[in-house]
């Protein structure tokens, strides 16, 4: 039995405007996880670390930052601000994979607007001092999201970023048409006129031959007036005498046929993206299943969900740096 293999490619979608600021790219599943996290934590400030990869590029943008994972920081449900400690950062750095780095942080500002307070700026410069490390702020109530970067004391609000989506080989994306050269459009128009004229010129002798053959056999044939034949021999074009650069082609109507239901060609509807149901959580010093459930969902009694998802039979066996698979919404796992 043969198996069908599906290959994937990636495409980038720009949100907002492009550089000259550092090029910021979110994987689509990370962006969806951040949105769900911010909706589940609609009270107080919550957030965590952005993990991914950075590479220097030889353009005015200087850096490309790819965000591949989001690691939340344990926080009380009623906390008024997100406070990051050195232990939090050290724990996440110990769990990094080869080539990964902490490329920034994200936090919520529900109803406060997408800005950085003086406390946020001090915290960013303390733990994320590199010019390629970004601060991502989310206000779900205002439906706003903004990224910031800094170079010393100079802060910059990024006007746009990219979303990286994995696409199957058979999936057809919708792209904007590039403007073609007006000379190419004129050439296509002239070629279409030549083909149309050649078709009419070749059709008139055929009609005359059929008429003469019908007369020789005694059949009654309607003979059009010479003026009609002359008009038929001259191609009629429903266009102005001056060719417009916007004209691309002249279509010839086919002979009438019985109506059939046709299927539009080259029209593929891309399936909706799969919403991530899980995120990764790195165990930190002092964590327990109860405290993690309380910090993520505001209900410590849901600790059994984490235990079941990670096959934990002994809750006291948690180790610092251990990576847990945690549902984004425990009610829909």
N, C-alpha and C positions, 0 to 999 in steps of 0.2 A: 504494500500500500504506500503510495507516494504521499509525502507531506508537503504542504504549501508553506513556504518561508516568507515572512513579511519583513522587509527591511525598513529602516527609519532614517529620516534626515531631519534637519532642524531648520527653522526659519525664525527670523527676528521681526518683531512688531514694535514700532516706535510709539511710545506714549509721550505726547508733548513735542518738544523740539530737540533737535540733535545738538551736539557739542558746540563749542570748543572746550567744554569742561570735561572732566574724566568720564569715560564711557562706562555707564552702569548697566549691567545686564542681569535680570532676574530669571531664573528658571520658572516656568509657568506654575509648576506645582508648589514652589516656594511662595509665590505671590498669592496663590489661593489659600495656602496655609496661614499666611499672615493676615489675610482678610478674615478668615474664620476665627483666628485667635482674637483679633480685635473686636469682633462681634460678640464672642463669648465673654470677653472682659470689657463690658461697656461701662463699668464703674471704676474710678481710680485709674492710676497709671500702671501699665504692665508692659512687659517686653522681654527682650533677650538678645542673644548674639546672632550675627549674620556670619555664616561660615561659607567659604568658597575659595576662589583662586584669583590671583592678580598677575597681570603681565604688562610690561612696559611696551608701548607702541610708538613708532616713529611718526607721530602726527601731532597736531596741536592739542589733542586730547591727553596725550602723555601716558595715560593708564587705561586699561580695560579691567573692570572689576566684575567677576561672574559670581553671583550669589547662588549657592547650591543647597544650603540647608539653613534652617532656623532652629536655634536651641533656646527655649524659654528660660528665664531666670525665676526661681521660686519667689513668690511675692504674696503678701496678704491680700485678700480680696478687697479690703477697704483702704489699701495704701494710697496715699495722696501723691506719691512720686516714686519712680523706679530708682532704686539705689543699687548700684553695682559695687561689689567688693572684689578685692584682689583674689580671694579664694574662688570666686565664681569664674573669673577669667582663667586662672591657673587650671581649674578643673576641666574647662572646655579645651584648653590648649593640650592637655594630656591626652584627650580623646580624639585629637585631629588625625585624619588620615594623611598618607604621604602626598605632599604637594598642596595640602589645604592650609588655609590661614584664616584668622578672624578678620574679616574685611569690614566690620562695622557692627552697628547695633540698631535695633528697632524698638520703638515704644509707642504706646497709645496716648492720645490727648483727647479723650471723649468730650466733645463740646467746648474745648478750650482753643481750638485752632491749631494749625500745623506750624508751630514756631518752636524755637529752642529757647528755653529760659536760661538765665545766667547759671543756674545749677546744672542744667543739661550741658551747657558749653564747658563748664569746669570739668564735669565728669568725662566728657568726650576727650578733652585735651589730656586728661590724666591716663585714660585707658586706651584711647584710639588716636595717638598723636600723628600717625602717618598721613600724608596728603591724599592717599588712596583709600583711607578708611572713611566710611560714610555713616551718617546718622539718618535713619529713616523714620519719619513721624507720621502717624495715622490718626485721623479724626473721623470715625465712622458716622458720627451724627451729622457732620457737615459733608461727608463723602469726599474727603480730601486726603491726599497722600503726597508727601514731599520728601526729597532727599537733600541732605546738606553735606558739604565737605569743607575742610579748612586747611589753610597753609599758614601756620603760625597763628597770628591774630586776625587774619583775613578770612571771613566766612563767606561761603558762596552757596546760594540756593540753586540746585540743578533744575533746569527748565524741562528736562525730559529724561527718559530712560527706556531701555528695551526689555521686552519680554521674549524669552527663548522658548519656543514650543517644539516638541518632537512631533514629526509628521510621518505617517506611513507612506510607503512608496506609491501606493495607489491613491493617496489622498491628494486632491487638487486644490491648491490654494487660490484665492482671488487676489490678483495683482492689478495695479493700475497700468493702463496702457501708456506706453511711451509715445511721445509725439514724433511722428515720422517726418521726414523731409518733405516740404511742399513740392519739390521737383519729382519725388517718387510718386506722389499722388497724381500729378499731372501726367506722368508717363503711364500710369495705370489707366487713367481716364481716356487718354488717346488710344491705348491698345484696345480698350473696350469698344470705343467708337469704330475702330478698324474692323474688329471682329463682327460687330453688328452690321456694318456696311457690306462686308463680304457675304454675310448670310443672306441679306436681302437681294444682293446682286445675283447670287447663285440661285435664289428661289424663283425669280421671274422667268428665266428660260424653261424651267421645269414646268411651270404653270402653262406656258404657251404650248409646249409639247403635248401636254395632256389635253388641252383644248383641241389641237389639230387632230389628235388621234380620235377624240370623241366625235368630231365632225365627219371624219372618214367612215365611221361606223354608223352614221345616221342618228346618233343620239343628240338630244337637245341640250345645249350647253349655254349657260348664261355667259355672254361675252362682255366683259367690263369695257367701259369707254376708254379711249386712249389716255384721257386725262387721269383716270384712276390708276392705270398701269404706270403712268409717269410718276404719280405720287408714291406708288408702292416701290418704285425703283429707287426713290430718293430716301435714304434713311432719315427717320424723324427722331430727334433727340430732344427730350424735355429738359433742356438745360439752357442757360444763357449762352450767347455767343462767346462770351469771355469766360474762360475756364477758372473756376474758383479753386484756390489752394485747398479748401476743405473737402472738395469732391474726391472720393476715393475709388468709386467703381460705378458702372452702369449695368443694371441687371435686366435680363430679358425674361419676360413672363413665359413660363412653360405652358404647353397646351393643357386645357382643362382635363382633369382626371377625377374619378370618384373620390369623394372626401374620405380620408383615412385619418385615424388618430396617430399623430407622429409624436415621437419622444424627442425632446430637445437634446441636441448633441452637446458634448463638452460642458455639461452642467452638473457638477458633482457637489452635493451639499456635504461640507465637512462635518463629521460628528462632533458633538459638544465635548469640550475637554473633560477629562476625568478629574473630579474633585478629590484631592487627597484626603484620606480618612485618618491618617496617622502622622505623627511627628516624632522626632527623636528627642529624648530628654536625657541629659547627662547627670548622673547622681552626684550631688555635692555633699560636702561635709555637713553632718547634722540632719541630712534628709532621711525621711521614712516614707513608707507608702502612704501613711495618713497625711503627712505634711505636703507631699507632692500632689495628692488628690485635692487637698484643700486649696493649694496655691493655684492649680490649673483650672479647677472647676468650682471652687468655693464650697465643696461638700466632701469632707474627709471620709464619709461613709462609703464613698465610691472607690476606696483603695482596692477592693476586690477586683475591680475591672483591670487595674494595672497588673495585679498578681496573675490573673488568668491570661492576659495577653502575653506575659513574659514567662509563664510556667514557673512562677515563684511559689514554692510551698512554705518556705520559711522567711517571713518578712524581715527578720533580723539579719538576713544574709546579704543585704545590700552593701555594695562596696563603692567607695569614691571612684568616680570615673566610669562606672558602669553605664552603658547606653541602654535605655529602656524604650520600648515601642509603645507609644501612648496614643490612644484615640483622640482626635480633635474634639469630637462630640461623643461622650460616653453613652448617650441615649440612642445613637444611630450607628453603632459599631456592627 
